[in-house]
């Protein structure tokens, strides 16, 4: 039987809103997480080297991904990017308007699996 997710579980802070539709907190799934994220202009998070593959689709704005070698990949509206597990990357949205995007993580996102570096 289909399972309707009538509303996501939201995790707002000052510069980012995470709306998890499927995942460890919203549905108890450890297999996959699907979340919509909205980041403000100037947002960035510490670099991470996650144990999950992360598939990201940008709906609006631009998301910057800085690799360990310093290379910056800019993902714009209607573009997507895959960051494989074990790849060190830092996400940011430095442009005016920030970014609105969907992230899919396999297995599901968990803070302890992201291995974020200290800020």
Contact map, one row per residue, 1 for C-alpha under 8 A:
11100000000000000000000000000000000000000000000000000000000000000000000000000000000000000000000000000000000000000000000
11110000000000000000000000000000000000000000000000000000000000000000000000000000000000000000000000000000000000000000000
11111000000000000000000000000000000000000000000000000000000000000000000000000000000000000000000000000000000000000000000
01111100000000000000000000000000000000000000000000000000000000000000000000000000000000000000000000000000000000000000000
00111111000000000000100000000000000000000000000000000000000000000000000000000000000000000000000000000000000000000000000
00011111000000000000000000000000000000000000000000000000000000000000000000000000000000000000000000000000000000000000000
00001111100000000000100000000000000000000000000000000000000000000000000000000000000000000000000000000000000000000000000
00001111110000000011110001000000000000000000000000000000000000000000000000000000000000000000000000000000000000000000000
00000011111000000011100011000000000000000000000000000000000000000000000000000000000000000000000000000000000000000000000
00000001111100001111000000000000000000000000000000000000000000000000000000000000000000000000000000000000000000000000000
00000000111110001110000000000000000000000000000000000000000000000000000000000000000000000000000000000000000000000000000
00000000011111011100000000000000000000000000000000000000000000000000000000000000000000000000000000000000000000000000000
00000000001111111000000000000000000000000000000000000000000000000000000000000000000000000000000000000000000000000000000
00000000000111110000000000000000000000000000000000000000000000000000000000000000000000000000000000000000000000000000000
00000000000011111000000000000000000000110010000000000000000000000000000000000000000000000000000000000000000000000000000
00000000000111111100000000000000000011110010000000000000000000000000000000000000000000000000000000000000000000000000000
00000000011110111110000000000000000011100000000000000000000000000000000000000000000000000000000000000000000000000000000
00000000011100011111000000000000001111000000000000000000000000000000000000000000000000000000000000000000000000000000000
00000001111000001111100000000000001110000000000000000000000000000000000000000000000000000000000000000000000000000000000
00000001110000000111111011000000111100000000000000000000000000000000000000000000000000000000000000000000000000000000000
00001011100000000011111001100000111100000000000000000000000000000000000000000000000000000000000000000000000000000000000
00000001000000000001111111111001111000000000000000000000000000000000000000000000000000000000000000000000000000000000000
00000000000000000001111111111111110000000000000000000000000000000000000000000000000000000000000000000000000110000000000
00000000000000000000011111111100100000000000000000000000000000000000000000000000000000000000000000000000000111000000000
00000000100000000001011111111000000000000000000000000000000000000000000000000000000000000000000000000000000000000000000
00000001100000000001111111111000000000000000000000000000000000000000000000000000000000000000000000000000000000000000000
00000000000000000000111111111000000000000000000000000000000000000000000000000000000000000000000000000000000000000000000
00000000000000000000011111111100000000000000000000000000000000000000000000000000000000000000000000000000000000000000000
00000000000000000000011111111111100000000000000000000000000000000000000000000000000000000000000000000000000100000000000
00000000000000000000001100011111100000000000000000000000000000000000000000000000000000000000000000000000001110000000000
00000000000000000000001000001111100000000000000000000000000000000000000000000000000000000000000000000000011100000000000
00000000000000000000011000001111110000000000000000000000000000000000000000000000000000000000000000000001111110000000000
00000000000000000001111100001111111000000000000000000000000000000000000000000000000000000000000000000011111110000000000
00000000000000000001111000000001111100000000000000000000000000000000000000000000000000000000000000000111100000000000000
00000000000000000111110000000000111110000000000000000000000000000000000000000000000000000000000000000111000000000000000
00000000000000000111100000000000011111000000000000000000000000000000000000000000000000000000000000011110000000000000000
00000000000000011110000000000000001111100000000000000000000000000000000000000000000000000000000000111110000000000000000
00000000000000011100000000000000000111110000000000000000000000000000000000000000000000000000000001111000000000000000000
00000000000000111000000000000000000011111010000000000000000000000000000000000000000000000000100001110000000000000000000
00000000000000110000000000000000000001111110000000000000000000000000000000000000000000000000100011100000000000000000000
00000000000000000000000000000000000000111110000000000000000000000000000000000000000000000000111111100000000000000000000
00000000000000000000000000000000000000011111000000000000000000000000000000000000000000000001111101000000000000000000000
00000000000000110000000000000000000000111111100000000000000000000000000000000000000000000001110001000000000000000000000
00000000000000000000000000000000000000000111110000000000000000000000000000000000000000000111110000000000000000000000000
00000000000000000000000000000000000000000011111000000000000000000000000000000000000000000111000000000000000000000000001
00000000000000000000000000000000000000000001111100000000000000000000000000000000000000000110000000000000000000000001111
00000000000000000000000000000000000000000000111110000000000000000000000000000000000000011110000000000000000000000001100
00000000000000000000000000000000000000000000011111000000000000000000000000000000000000011100000000000000000000000111100
00000000000000000000000000000000000000000000001111100000000000000000000000000000000011111000000000000000000000000111000
00000000000000000000000000000000000000000000000111111000000000000000000000000000000011110000000000000000000000001111000
00000000000000000000000000000000000000000000000011111000000000000000000000000000000011000000000000000000000000001110000
00000000000000000000000000000000000000000000000001111100000000000000000000000000000111000000000000000000111110001100000
00000000000000000000000000000000000000000000000001111110000000000000000000000000011110000000000000000000111000000000000
00000000000000000000000000000000000000000000000000011111000000000000000000000000011110000000000000000011110000000000000
00000000000000000000000000000000000000000000000000001111100000000000000000000001111000000000000000000011100000000000000
00000000000000000000000000000000000000000000000000000111110000000000000000000001110000000000000000001111000000000000000
00000000000000000000000000000000000000000000000000000011111000000000000000001111100000000000000000001110000000000000000
00000000000000000000000000000000000000000000000000000001111111100000000000111111000000000000000000111100000000000000000
00000000000000000000000000000000000000000000000000000000111110000000000000011110000000000000000000111100000000000000000
00000000000000000000000000000000000000000000000000000000011111000000000000011100000000000000000000111000000000000000000
00000000000000000000000000000000000000000000000000000000011111100000000000011000000000000000001011110000000000000000000
00000000000000000000000000000000000000000000000000000000010111110000000001111000000000000000101001110000000000000000000
00000000000000000000000000000000000000000000000000000000010011111000000001110000000000000011110001100000000000000000000
00000000000000000000000000000000000000000000000000000000000001111100000111100000000000000111110000000000000000000000000
00000000000000000000000000000000000000000000000000000000000000111110000111100000000000001111000000000000000000000000000
00000000000000000000000000000000000000000000000000000000000000011111011110000000000000001110000000000000000000000000000
00000000000000000000000000000000000000000000000000000000000000001111111110000000000000111100000000000000000000000000000
00000000000000000000000000000000000000000000000000000000000000000111111000000000000000111000000000000000000000000000000
00000000000000000000000000000000000000000000000000000000000000000011111000000000000000000000000000000000000000000000000
00000000000000000000000000000000000000000000000000000000000000000111111100000000000000000000000000000000000000000000000
00000000000000000000000000000000000000000000000000000000000000000111111110000000000000000000000000000000000000000000000
00000000000000000000000000000000000000000000000000000000000000011110011111000000000000000000000000000000000000000000000
00000000000000000000000000000000000000000000000000000000000000011110001111100000000000000000000000000000000000000000000
00000000000000000000000000000000000000000000000000000000000001111000000111110000000000000000000000000000000000000000000
00000000000000000000000000000000000000000000000000000000010001111000000011111011100000000000000000000000000000000000000
00000000000000000000000000000000000000000000000000000000011111100000000001111111000000000000000000000000000000000000000
00000000000000000000000000000000000000000000000000000000111111000000000000111110000000000000000000000000000000000000000
00000000000000000000000000000000000000000000000000000000111100000000000000011111000000000000000000000000000000000000000
00000000000000000000000000000000000000000000000000000000111000000000000000111111100000000000000000000000000000000000000
00000000000000000000000000000000000000000000000000000011110000000000000000110111110000000000000000000000000000000000000
00000000000000000000000000000000000000000000000000000011100000000000000000100011111000000000000000000000000000000000000
00000000000000000000000000000000000000000000000000001111000000000000000000000001111100000000000000000000000000000000000
00000000000000000000000000000000000000000000000000001110000000000000000000000000111110101000000000000000000000000000000
00000000000000000000000000000000000000000000000000011100000000000000000000000000011111100000000000000000000000000000000
00000000000000000000000000000000000000000000000011111100000000000000000000000000001111100000000000000000000000000000000
00000000000000000000000000000000000000000000000011110000000000000000000000000000000111110000000000000000000000000000000
00000000000000000000000000000000000000000000000011000000000000000011000000000000001111111000000000000000000000000000000
00000000000000000000000000000000000000000000001111000000000000000011000000000000000001111100000000000000000000000000000
00000000000000000000000000000000000000000000001110000000000000001111000000000000001000111110000000000000000000000000000
00000000000000000000000000000000000000000001111100000000000000011110000000000000000000011111000000000000000000000000000
00000000000000000000000000000000000000000001111000000000000000111100000000000000000000001111100000000000000000000000000
00000000000000000000000000000000000000000111100000000000000000111000000000000000000000000111110000000000000000000000000
00000000000000000000000000000000000000111111000000000000000001110000000000000000000000000011111001100000000000000000000
00000000000000000000000000000000000000001111000000000000000000110000000000000000000000000001111101000000000000000000000
00000000000000000000000000000000000000001100000000000000000011000000000000000000000000000000111111000000000000000000000
00000000000000000000000000000000000000001100000000000000000000000000000000000000000000000000011111000000000000000000000
00000000000000000000000000000000000000011000000000000000000010000000000000000000000000000000001111100000000000000000000
00000000000000000000000000000000000001111110000000000000000011100000000000000000000000000000111111110000000000000000000
00000000000000000000000000000000000011111000000000000000011111100000000000000000000000000000100011111000000000000000000
00000000000000000000000000000000000111100000000000000000011111000000000000000000000000000000000001111100000000000000000
00000000000000000000000000000000000111000000000000000001111100000000000000000000000000000000000000111110000000000000000
00000000000000000000000000000000011110000000000000000001111000000000000000000000000000000000000000011111000000000000000
00000000000000000000000000000000111110000000000000000111100000000000000000000000000000000000000000001111100000000000000
00000000000000000000000000000001111000000000000000000111000000000000000000000000000000000000000000000111110100000000000
00000000000000000000000000000001110000000000000000011110000000000000000000000000000000000000000000000011111110000000000
00000000000000000000000000000011100000000000000000011100000000000000000000000000000000000000000000000001111110000000000
00000000000000000000000000000111100000000000000000011000000000000000000000000000000000000000000000000000111110000000000
00000000000000000000001100001111100000000000000000010000000000000000000000000000000000000000000000000001111111000000000
00000000000000000000001100000101100000000000000000010000000000000000000000000000000000000000000000000000111111101100000
00000000000000000000000100000000000000000000000000000000000000000000000000000000000000000000000000000000000111111100000
00000000000000000000000000000000000000000000000000000000000000000000000000000000000000000000000000000000000011111111000
00000000000000000000000000000000000000000000000000000000000000000000000000000000000000000000000000000000000001111110000
00000000000000000000000000000000000000000000000001110000000000000000000000000000000000000000000000000000000011111110000
00000000000000000000000000000000000000000000000111110000000000000000000000000000000000000000000000000000000011111111000
00000000000000000000000000000000000000000000000111100000000000000000000000000000000000000000000000000000000000111111100
00000000000000000000000000000000000000000000011111000000000000000000000000000000000000000000000000000000000000100111110
00000000000000000000000000000000000000000000011100000000000000000000000000000000000000000000000000000000000000000011111
00000000000000000000000000000000000000000000010000000000000000000000000000000000000000000000000000000000000000000001111
00000000000000000000000000000000000000000000110000000000000000000000000000000000000000000000000000000000000000000000111
